[in-house]
Amino acid sequence: MSNVRVAGVGLTPFGNTPERTSRDLFAEASIKAFEDSGVPREDVDALFYGNFMGELSEHQGHQGPLMAEAAGIQAPATRYESACASSGAAVRDAVMRVRNGEDDVVLVGGAERMTNLGTAGATEALAIAADDLWEVRAGTTFPGAYALMAQAYFDEFGGEHEDLAHIAVKNHENALTNDKAQYQSAIEVSDVLEAPQISSPLGLYDSCPLSDGAAAVVLMSEEYADEHDLEAPVAITGTGQGGDRMALHDRDHLARSPAARKAGEEAYADAGVDAGDVDLAEVHDCFTIAEVLALEALDLESIGEGITAARDGRTTADGETPINLSGGLKAKGHPVGATGASQIAEVAKLLAGTHPNSSAVEDATTGVAHNAGGTVASATVHVLEVVE
C-alpha cells in the first residue's frame, strides 16, 4: 500500500460570516490547498467532502458535485455526514482509497454555514445529531449532554470547574497567533468562572462558538509525489474509526469515550506507534470536558488524570504534549463539517514547521488529529508523521 502524503492544505478564517455560502467558503479553501500543493486540479481523482447541516442551513442536499464544481475539479464527489466528525470520516475514506491504489490524488475537506440560522436555529440543527426519540424530544441539547458528562466525571474521578477553565484559557492563548481562529483574544480563569452558566457545571467559556468556515486538504500517493518531484514531508500513517451507542442513557459510562479509544487504538496500530510517541495533538474540544475525555481515550493522559493536564501545564504550548495549538474548537471555532479536515491541516502545518505555533514543537515528528460526532457516538483518529 502507498504512503499517503499531505500535498497541500487550505483553510478559510473561521468565524461569523452569515452572508457567505458553503460553496463560496469551500472554493476559497480549495484554492489555497491547490496553491499550497502544486498539484493541478485536473489530476484529482475524487472529492471526499464533509458537511452536516446543509439541508437545514442552506436547503441544499447532494453537495458532493456542487462542491467539486466550487473547487474547480471534474471528478466523482461524495458527501460524508457523521455529525461533527463528518470530514474526519471523509479523510479516513480518502486515505484508504489512496493507500489501496484506487486514487493517486484526492481532495478532501468540508464546510459548514451555521451563523445564518441564529443561535436558536443552529442549536436546533445541531440537536439532530443526538437521539431524537429519547434525547431531543426530552429537551436535551449538547451543552446539557456534555454537562451531564462533566458532572459524571467529577463524581467518578474528582475535579472542579476551575480545572476546566484552564483548558479554555490554554486554547485561547494558543489561538492568539492563528489568523484563521475565530477568537484571537486571551481570557483568564476568572473570566471562565464568572461567565454566564449554560448548563451546570459548564459556562459560556466552556463552549465552542457557532462558526462558518471551510477546510481543504490535497492528499497524494508517494508514487505520485516522486513522479512529479513534489516535496511533501508529512504523511497520514494511521487511521482509525470507532462508534458508540447514540443516547447517553444507553452507555456504560458517561465519563469515558469508547468510540475515541477504539479509533485511537486502531490508528496507533495502523501507524505502528503508541501514545508515548505522540508529540502534539488536535482534539475535539467542543466543550472543555471533551478535551479531558479525548486525552484519556487516546492514552495521552491516564484515566482520571486528564482533568488536571492543562492546570498543571502538561498540555500547554510549553508542556510535555501540547494540545490544540491551533486554539482548538474552543477558540479557533467549529464549523462542523470542516472541523475534522481542519485538524488534519493544523497538525500537518505544525509538523512541517509552517504553523504560527510550530516553534513550540520544533522537534515534533508525530501528531494526532481526533474528531468526534455528537457526544462521541462516532469518532475518527488520524496519525500524521514526518516521513522525510
FILUMRO-172535 format. One record per residue (C-alpha): residue in one letter; z negated, x, y; residue number from 0. Coordinates in nm, 2 decimals. Last residue first. Layout:
BEGIN
PT  type       z       x       y  seq
PT     A       Z       X       Y  NUM
...
This chain:
BEGIN
PT  type       z       x       y  seq
PT     E   -0.52    1.14    1.28  387
PT     V   -0.68    0.85    1.09  386
PT     V   -0.93    0.72    1.35  385
PT     E   -1.08    0.42    1.18  384
PT     L   -1.10    0.05    1.21  383
PT     V   -1.30   -0.18    0.98  382
PT     H   -1.24   -0.55    1.00  381
PT     V   -1.48   -0.84    0.94  380
PT     T   -1.39   -1.21    0.92  379
PT     A   -1.62   -1.50    0.93  378
PT     S   -1.63   -1.87    0.84  377
PT     A   -1.93   -2.11    0.83  376
PT     V   -2.07   -1.88    1.09  375
PT     T   -2.23   -2.15    1.30  374
PT     G   -1.88   -2.23    1.42  373
PT     G   -1.64   -1.95    1.33  372
PT     A   -1.73   -1.58    1.33  371
PT     N   -1.55   -1.26    1.43  370
PT     H   -1.69   -0.91    1.34  369
PT     A   -1.50   -0.60    1.45  368
PT     V   -1.62   -0.27    1.31  367
PT     G   -1.57    0.09    1.43  366
PT     T   -1.53    0.43    1.26  365
PT     T   -1.43    0.77    1.42  364
PT     A   -1.67    0.80    1.71  363
PT     D   -1.70    1.14    1.87  362
PT     E   -1.67    1.03    2.23  361
PT     V   -1.88    0.71    2.19  360
PT     A   -2.03    0.65    2.53  359
PT     S   -1.74    0.81    2.70  358
PT     S   -1.52    0.54    2.54  357
PT     N   -1.67    0.29    2.79  356
PT     P   -1.37    0.24    3.01  355
PT     H   -1.15    0.23    2.69  354
PT     T   -0.88    0.48    2.63  353
PT     G   -1.06    0.71    2.39  352
PT     A   -0.87    0.61    2.08  351
PT     L   -1.18    0.48    1.91  350
PT     L   -1.29    0.27    2.21  349
PT     K   -0.93    0.14    2.25  348
PT     A   -0.91    0.03    1.89  347
PT     V   -1.25   -0.13    1.91  346
PT     E   -1.15   -0.33    2.22  345
PT     A   -0.81   -0.44    2.08  344
PT     I   -0.97   -0.55    1.75  343
PT     Q   -1.23   -0.75    1.94  342
PT     S   -0.95   -0.91    2.15  341
PT     A   -0.79   -1.02    1.82  340
PT     G   -1.10   -1.20    1.71  339
PT     T   -1.16   -1.35    2.06  338
PT     A   -0.82   -1.50    2.15  337
PT     G   -0.86   -1.84    1.98  336
PT     V   -1.20   -1.90    2.14  335
PT     P   -1.15   -1.78    2.49  334
PT     H   -1.50   -1.62    2.48  333
PT     G   -1.60   -1.40    2.77  332
PT     K   -1.66   -1.04    2.85  331
PT     A   -2.03   -1.11    2.93  330
PT     K   -2.17   -1.30    2.63  329
PT     L   -1.85   -1.27    2.42  328
PT     G   -1.92   -0.90    2.40  327
PT     G   -1.96   -0.68    2.71  326
PT     S   -1.68   -0.45    2.59  325
PT     L   -1.94   -0.20    2.46  324
PT     N   -2.04   -0.48    2.22  323
PT     I   -2.28   -0.28    2.00  322
PT     P   -2.36    0.09    2.04  321
PT     T   -2.49    0.24    1.72  320
PT     E   -2.76    0.51    1.77  319
PT     G   -2.81    0.42    2.13  318
PT     D   -2.65    0.54    2.46  317
PT     A   -2.44    0.23    2.51  316
PT     T   -2.73    0.02    2.38  315
PT     T   -2.77   -0.08    2.02  314
PT     R   -3.07    0.13    1.92  313
PT     G   -3.23    0.09    2.26  312
PT     D   -3.57   -0.06    2.15  311
PT     R   -3.50   -0.39    2.33  310
PT     A   -3.15   -0.39    2.20  309
PT     A   -3.25   -0.35    1.83  308
PT     T   -3.57   -0.56    1.85  307
PT     I   -3.43   -0.88    1.69  306
PT     G   -3.23   -0.68    1.43  305
PT     E   -3.54   -0.59    1.24  304
PT     G   -3.59   -0.90    1.02  303
PT     I   -3.33   -0.79    0.77  302
PT     S   -3.24   -0.43    0.82  301
PT     E   -3.00   -0.34    1.10  300
PT     L   -2.64   -0.23    1.08  299
PT     D   -2.63   -0.39    0.74  298
PT     L   -2.34   -0.61    0.85  297
PT     A   -2.54   -0.93    0.79  296
PT     E   -2.83   -0.78    0.99  295
PT     L   -2.62   -0.69    1.29  294
PT     A   -2.44   -1.03    1.28  293
PT     L   -2.77   -1.22    1.27  292
PT     V   -2.90   -1.03    1.58  291
PT     E   -2.57   -1.08    1.77  290
PT     A   -2.58   -1.45    1.69  289
PT     I   -2.93   -1.48    1.84  288
PT     T   -2.78   -1.38    2.18  287
PT     F   -2.53   -1.67    2.17  286
PT     C   -2.15   -1.64    2.12  285
PT     D   -2.24   -1.28    2.02  284
PT     H   -1.96   -1.22    1.77  283
PT     V   -1.98   -0.85    1.70  282
PT     E   -1.79   -0.55    1.84  281
PT     A   -1.91   -0.25    1.66  280
PT     L   -1.98    0.12    1.70  279
PT     D   -2.02    0.44    1.50  278
PT     V   -2.01    0.28    1.15  277
PT     D   -2.05    0.54    0.86  276
PT     G   -2.40    0.42    0.77  275
PT     A   -2.27    0.07    0.72  274
PT     D   -2.06    0.18    0.43  273
PT     V   -1.71    0.32    0.40  272
PT     G   -1.43    0.30    0.14  271
PT     A   -1.21    0.08    0.37  270
PT     D   -1.18   -0.20    0.12  269
PT     A   -1.55   -0.17    0.02  268
PT     Y   -1.66   -0.19    0.38  267
PT     A   -1.43   -0.49    0.44  266
PT     E   -1.56   -0.68    0.14  265
PT     E   -1.92   -0.61    0.22  264
PT     G   -1.87   -0.72    0.57  263
PT     A   -1.69   -1.04    0.48  262
PT     K   -1.96   -1.13    0.23  261
PT     R   -2.24   -1.05    0.48  260
PT     A   -2.06   -1.25    0.75  259
PT     A   -2.04   -1.55    0.53  258
PT     P   -2.40   -1.50    0.42  257
PT     S   -2.53   -1.52    0.78  256
PT     R   -2.91   -1.54    0.77  255
PT     A   -3.17   -1.72    0.98  254
PT     L   -3.08   -2.08    0.88  253
PT     H   -3.13   -2.01    0.52  252
PT     D   -3.03   -2.20    0.20  251
PT     R   -2.76   -2.40    0.38  250
PT     D   -2.69   -2.77    0.36  249
PT     H   -2.89   -2.86    0.67  248
PT     L   -2.68   -2.62    0.88  247
PT     A   -2.36   -2.81    0.81  246
PT     M   -2.04   -2.62    0.72  245
PT     R   -2.14   -2.44    0.40  244
PT     D   -2.05   -2.08    0.41  243
PT     G   -1.74   -1.86    0.41  242
PT     G   -1.64   -1.49    0.40  241
PT     Q   -1.35   -1.27    0.49  240
PT     G   -1.29   -0.90    0.46  239
PT     T   -1.06   -0.63    0.59  238
PT     G   -1.07   -0.25    0.58  237
PT     T   -0.85    0.03    0.70  236
PT     I   -0.72   -0.10    1.03  235
PT     A   -0.57    0.21    1.17  234
PT     V   -0.62    0.42    1.49  233
PT     P   -0.43    0.73    1.57  232
PT     A   -0.10    0.56    1.65  231
PT     E    0.16    0.80    1.78  230
PT     L    0.51    0.68    1.72  229
PT     D    0.78    0.91    1.57  228
PT     H    1.01    0.61    1.48  227
PT     E    1.02    0.69    1.11  226
PT     D    0.66    0.80    1.10  225
PT     A    0.53    0.49    1.27  224
PT     Y    0.75    0.27    1.05  223
PT     E    0.61    0.44    0.74  222
PT     E    0.26    0.40    0.86  221
PT     S    0.31    0.03    0.88  220
PT     M    0.29   -0.15    1.21  219
PT     L    0.05   -0.37    1.41  218
PT     V    0.11   -0.49    1.76  217
PT     V   -0.20   -0.66    1.91  216
PT     A   -0.22   -0.95    2.15  215
PT     A   -0.51   -1.11    2.33  214
PT     A   -0.53   -1.42    2.55  213
PT     G   -0.76   -1.58    2.81  212
PT     D   -0.95   -1.88    2.94  211
PT     S   -1.32   -1.88    2.91  210
PT     L   -1.63   -2.11    2.87  209
PT     P   -1.92   -1.88    2.90  208
PT     C   -2.14   -1.71    2.64  207
PT     S   -2.50   -1.83    2.60  206
PT     D   -2.83   -1.65    2.62  205
PT     Y   -2.80   -1.64    3.00  204
PT     L   -2.83   -2.02    3.02  203
PT     G   -3.13   -2.05    2.81  202
PT     L   -3.21   -2.04    2.44  201
PT     P   -3.55   -2.11    2.29  200
PT     S   -3.52   -2.41    2.34  199
PT     S   -3.18   -2.56    2.41  198
PT     I   -3.02   -2.50    2.75  197
PT     Q   -3.31   -2.37    2.95  196
PT     P   -3.24   -2.29    3.31  195
PT     A   -3.27   -1.92    3.38  194
PT     E   -3.62   -1.76    3.43  193
PT     L   -3.62   -1.56    3.10  192
PT     V   -3.27   -1.44    3.14  191
PT     D   -3.31   -1.34    3.51  190
PT     S   -3.64   -1.17    3.42  189
PT     V   -3.46   -0.95    3.17  188
PT     E   -3.23   -0.83    3.44  187
PT     I   -2.87   -0.90    3.51  186
PT     A   -2.57   -0.68    3.60  185
PT     S   -2.24   -0.82    3.70  184
PT     Q   -1.89   -0.79    3.57  183
PT     Y   -1.88   -1.13    3.42  182
PT     Q   -1.54   -1.25    3.29  181
PT     A   -1.45   -0.91    3.15  180
PT     K   -1.10   -0.77    3.16  179
PT     D   -1.19   -0.50    3.41  178
PT     N   -1.45   -0.36    3.18  177
PT     T   -1.67   -0.13    3.38  176
PT     L   -1.96   -0.37    3.44  175
PT     A   -1.92   -0.53    3.09  174
PT     N   -2.15   -0.29    2.92  173
PT     E   -2.44   -0.38    3.15  172
PT     H   -2.38   -0.75    3.09  171
PT     N   -2.40   -0.67    2.72  170
PT     K   -2.72   -0.49    2.75  169
PT     V   -2.89   -0.75    2.97  168
PT     A   -2.79   -1.03    2.73  167
PT     I   -2.93   -0.84    2.43  166
PT     H   -3.25   -0.76    2.62  165
PT     A   -3.30   -1.13    2.68  164
PT     L   -3.30   -1.19    2.30  163
PT     D   -3.62   -0.98    2.27  162
PT     E   -3.77   -1.16    2.56  161
PT     H   -3.71   -1.49    2.38  160
PT     E   -3.95   -1.39    2.11  159
PT     G   -3.96   -1.22    1.77  158
PT     G   -4.11   -1.30    1.43  157
PT     F   -3.94   -1.28    1.10  156
PT     E   -3.95   -1.62    0.94  155
PT     D   -4.06   -1.85    1.23  154
PT     F   -3.86   -1.64    1.49  153
PT     Y   -3.55   -1.66    1.27  152
PT     A   -3.58   -2.03    1.22  151
PT     Q   -3.62   -2.07    1.60  150
PT     A   -3.31   -1.87    1.66  149
PT     M   -3.11   -2.07    1.40  148
PT     L   -3.23   -2.40    1.55  147
PT     A   -3.13   -2.27    1.89  146
PT     Y   -2.79   -2.18    1.74  145
PT     A   -2.74   -2.55    1.65  144
PT     G   -2.86   -2.68    1.98  143
PT     P   -2.63   -2.45    2.18  142
PT     F   -2.35   -2.55    1.93  141
PT     T   -2.38   -2.92    1.99  140
PT     T   -2.58   -3.16    1.77  139
PT     G   -2.57   -3.53    1.89  138
PT     A   -2.61   -3.69    1.55  137
PT     R   -2.24   -3.78    1.54  136
PT     V   -2.17   -3.41    1.57  135
PT     E   -2.40   -3.30    1.29  134
PT     W   -2.36   -3.51    0.98  133
PT     L   -2.02   -3.68    1.00  132
PT     D   -1.86   -3.44    1.24  131
PT     D   -1.96   -3.12    1.06  130
PT     A   -1.92   -2.85    1.33  129
PT     A   -1.59   -2.70    1.46  128
PT     I   -1.53   -3.04    1.63  127
PT     A   -1.81   -2.95    1.87  126
PT     L   -1.59   -2.71    2.06  125
PT     A   -1.38   -3.00    2.19  124
PT     E   -1.69   -3.19    2.30  123
PT     T   -1.83   -2.89    2.48  122
PT     A   -1.49   -2.83    2.64  121
PT     G   -1.48   -3.18    2.77  120
PT     A   -1.84   -3.17    2.91  119
PT     T   -1.80   -2.83    3.07  118
PT     G   -1.46   -2.90    3.23  117
PT     L   -1.14   -2.95    3.03  116
PT     N   -0.93   -2.71    3.24  115
PT     T   -1.18   -2.45    3.15  114
PT     M   -1.06   -2.42    2.79  113
PT     R   -0.72   -2.26    2.76  112
PT     E   -0.72   -2.04    2.45  111
PT     A   -0.51   -1.75    2.32  110
PT     G   -0.44   -1.56    2.01  109
PT     G   -0.32   -1.24    1.86  108
PT     V   -0.09   -1.08    1.60  107
PT     L    0.25   -0.92    1.65  106
PT     V    0.39   -0.78    1.33  105
PT     V    0.59   -0.47    1.24  104
PT     D    0.68   -0.34    0.89  103
PT     D    0.65   -0.67    0.70  102
PT     E    0.64   -0.76    0.33  101
PT     G    0.52   -0.42    0.23  100
PT     N    0.19   -0.51    0.08   99
PT     R   -0.01   -0.35    0.36   98
PT     V    0.19   -0.51    0.64   97
PT     R    0.14   -0.86    0.50   96
PT     M   -0.23   -0.79    0.43   95
PT     V   -0.29   -0.67    0.78   94
PT     A   -0.12   -0.98    0.93   93
PT     D   -0.33   -1.20    0.70   92
PT     R   -0.66   -1.04    0.83   91
PT     V   -0.54   -1.04    1.19   90
PT     A   -0.47   -1.42    1.18   89
PT     A   -0.82   -1.48    1.03   88
PT     G   -0.97   -1.29    1.32   87
PT     S   -0.74   -1.49    1.54   86
PT     S   -0.90   -1.82    1.44   85
PT     A   -1.26   -1.70    1.40   84
PT     C   -1.39   -1.92    1.68   83
PT     A   -1.27   -2.23    1.49   82
PT     S   -1.06   -2.12    1.19   81
PT     E   -0.71   -2.23    1.31   80
PT     Y   -0.42   -2.00    1.25   79
PT     R   -0.07   -2.06    1.39   78
PT     T    0.23   -1.92    1.21   77
PT     A    0.54   -1.76    1.35   76
PT     P    0.86   -1.65    1.18   75
PT     A    1.05   -1.41    1.41   74
PT     Q    1.25   -1.42    1.73   73
PT     I    1.04   -1.25    1.99   72
PT     G    1.00   -1.29    2.37   71
PT     A    0.62   -1.33    2.36   70
PT     A    0.65   -1.68    2.51   69
PT     E    0.91   -1.77    2.24   68
PT     A    0.68   -1.65    1.97   67
PT     M    0.41   -1.85    2.13   66
PT     L    0.61   -2.17    2.11   65
PT     P    0.71   -2.09    1.75   64
PT     G    0.34   -2.07    1.64   63
PT     Q    0.21   -2.35    1.86   62
PT     H    0.29   -2.64    1.64   61
PT     G    0.03   -2.85    1.84   60
PT     Q    0.01   -2.91    2.21   59
PT     H   -0.19   -3.18    2.40   58
PT     E   -0.31   -2.89    2.62   57
PT     S   -0.69   -2.89    2.58   56
PT     L   -0.72   -3.12    2.28   55
PT     E   -0.42   -3.02    2.08   54
PT     G   -0.47   -2.66    2.17   53
PT     M   -0.83   -2.65    2.05   52
PT     F   -0.85   -2.36    1.81   51
PT     N   -0.57   -2.10    1.85   50
PT     G   -0.49   -1.79    1.66   49
PT     Y   -0.13   -1.65    1.62   48
PT     F    0.03   -1.44    1.35   47
PT     L    0.38   -1.35    1.46   46
PT     A    0.64   -1.20    1.21   45
PT     D    0.90   -0.93    1.15   44
PT     V    0.89   -0.77    1.50   43
PT     D    1.16   -0.51    1.54   42
PT     E    1.35   -0.71    1.80   41
PT     R    1.04   -0.68    2.03   40
PT     P    1.09   -0.30    2.06   39
PT     V    0.78   -0.09    1.97   38
PT     G    0.66    0.15    2.24   37
PT     S    0.31    0.02    2.17   36
PT     D    0.14   -0.01    2.51   35
PT     E    0.44   -0.18    2.66   34
PT     F    0.46   -0.41    2.37   33
PT     A    0.09   -0.50    2.40   32
PT     K    0.11   -0.55    2.77   31
PT     I    0.40   -0.79    2.74   30
PT     S    0.22   -0.97    2.46   29
PT     A   -0.10   -1.02    2.67   28
PT     E    0.11   -1.17    2.96   27
PT     A    0.31   -1.40    2.73   26
PT     F   -0.01   -1.51    2.57   25
PT     L   -0.16   -1.62    2.90   24
PT     D    0.15   -1.81    3.01   23
PT     R    0.18   -1.98    2.67   22
PT     S   -0.19   -2.07    2.69   21
PT     T   -0.14   -2.24    3.02   20
PT     R   -0.28   -2.11    3.35   19
PT     E   -0.42   -2.36    3.61   18
PT     P   -0.76   -2.36    3.45   17
PT     T   -0.81   -1.99    3.53   16
PT     N   -1.19   -1.93    3.47   15
PT     G   -1.23   -1.60    3.30   14
PT     F   -1.09   -1.34    3.05   13
PT     P   -0.85   -1.08    3.20   12
PT     T   -0.54   -1.07    2.99   11
PT     L   -0.54   -0.84    2.70   10
PT     G   -0.27   -0.62    2.54    9
PT     V   -0.28   -0.38    2.24    8
PT     G   -0.05   -0.13    2.09    7
PT     A    0.06    0.04    1.77    6
PT     V   -0.26   -0.02    1.57    5
PT     R   -0.17    0.13    1.23    4
PT     V   -0.18   -0.05    0.90    3
PT     N   -0.19    0.20    0.61    2
PT     S    0.08    0.11    0.35    1
PT     M    0.00    0.00    0.00    0
